[in-house]
Amino acid sequence: MKKNLLFFLAIILLSNCSTSFQNNDVLPTIQVNETIDLSLPEFINLNTPQNWAYGNGGIKGIIIYNINGREFKAFERAAPHLRPSECSQMVVEDALIMKCPCDDSEFQILNGAPRTSGITNFAREYLVTNLNGTVLRITNF
């Protein structure tokens, strides 16, 4: 009897768990597989920690951020809480904030967390692999 009670309690507790990661059912799912050469002029700023650049791919492009010279983050430029439209392409402000021009909502560039009250979706993050120090691979698989 005690085993059954513990089993049911565990199921109830686990079913109520949540994570800080928000599923994004607003944006369509597309395959992302981009290679970024840090020696190219459009990505030269990415050679310095805490700098960023825009890249191709994704739904509306990608924002790439150099954390510390070796580690990078990449986020979808399409605002995570809106269906893609002409104004939903996020821009970087003050090198730390991704901002949506549609409604001035803001997201942190370090983790994609929303900074605007009422928004629960995180910016869609892509996996960044530093292949050899000068080439990055950005994927969602």
N, C-alpha and C positions, 0 to 999 in steps of 0.2 A: 504494500500500500504506500509506504514512504517513497519507494522508487518511482511509482506512478505519479505521485504528487510532485516530486522533484522534477521529473521529466516534463510535466505540464507547466510548471513554473518556469523552467528554462525556456520552453517554447514561447511562452507569453512574453518573457523578458527579451528574448532575441527578436521576436517579431516587432517589438516596439523600438528597436535600435535604429538610429539614423546616422548618417555620416555628414561631414561638412561639404562633401562634394555634391553638387546639384546636377541631376540629369537635365539636359537641355533638350526639351521636345519642341522648341520653337524653330531652331535652325535645322536645315536638312543635313543629313549625313552624306558626306562625300569623302572620297579617298584623297589623302594628302601624302605626297612623296616628293619633297623638294630638296635640292642640294644647293647650299650657299657657299660660295668661294669668298672667304674673307679678304682676299687680295684684290677683288674687284672694286672699282671706285665707289659704287653705290653701297658697298658694305664696309667701307674703310672705318667708319665710326665704331663698328662692332669690335675692332681690335683694342678698344679702350674699355675697361670695366665701367659699368653703370651707364653705358651708352646704348642706343637703340637704332634700329633701321626698319624700314618697311620692306617686305619681300612679296613675291608672287605666290600663288597657290591659295588653297582654302576657298571659301565662299566669296569673300571680299578682300582677300589679301591676308598677309601675316605680319604681325609685329614681333620682331626678334629683339631680345634684351640680353646684354652681356652682364651677368651677375658679378663675376670676380676675375674675369680673364680666361677662365677655363670652363665655367658652367654658363649655360645659356637657357633662356626661357623663350617660348614661342606661343603666341596667342592669335586666335582668329580675329580679324578686324571687324567682322560682322558683330554688331551688338547682340549679346546673348539673350536678351529679353524681348527683342522685336523681330518680326519677320523681315528678311532682307528687303531693303528699299534703297532709293537713291541717297537718303540721308543717314542710313544706319551703319556706315563705314566709320569705325572708331579712329581717332587720331591721338597721338601722344602729346601730352601737355606737361611741361616742367620736368620731363624725363622720368616721371614717376607715376603718372596718371594716364589711363586710356579713357578717352571721353567720346561719347556718342553725340554728334551734332543734332540728332532728331529731338532729344529731350534733355540734353546736358547731363545725362547720367554719367557716373564715373566708376572706374574699376582700377584696382591696384595692379601695377605692372609686375610686381614680384610674385603674386599668386593668383591674380585674376579675380580677387574678391570684390564684390560690389561695395562701393562707398556711398551710394545713394539710397536713402531710406525707401523702403517698399520694394526694392529689387532683390530677389533671392538667387537668381542665376549667376553663376560665376562665368567669367569669360572662358570660352572654350580653349583649352590648352592642348598643344601638340607636343609630342616627344621630340627632344633635340638630342642628337648623338654627335659628339665632337669626334670626328673621324681621325684627324691627324694634327689638330691645332690650327689648321687654316681652312678646313672644309667641314661644314655642318650638314647633317642630314636631318630634315624635319619631316616627321611622319605622324600618322594617327593609327598605326597598327604595330 
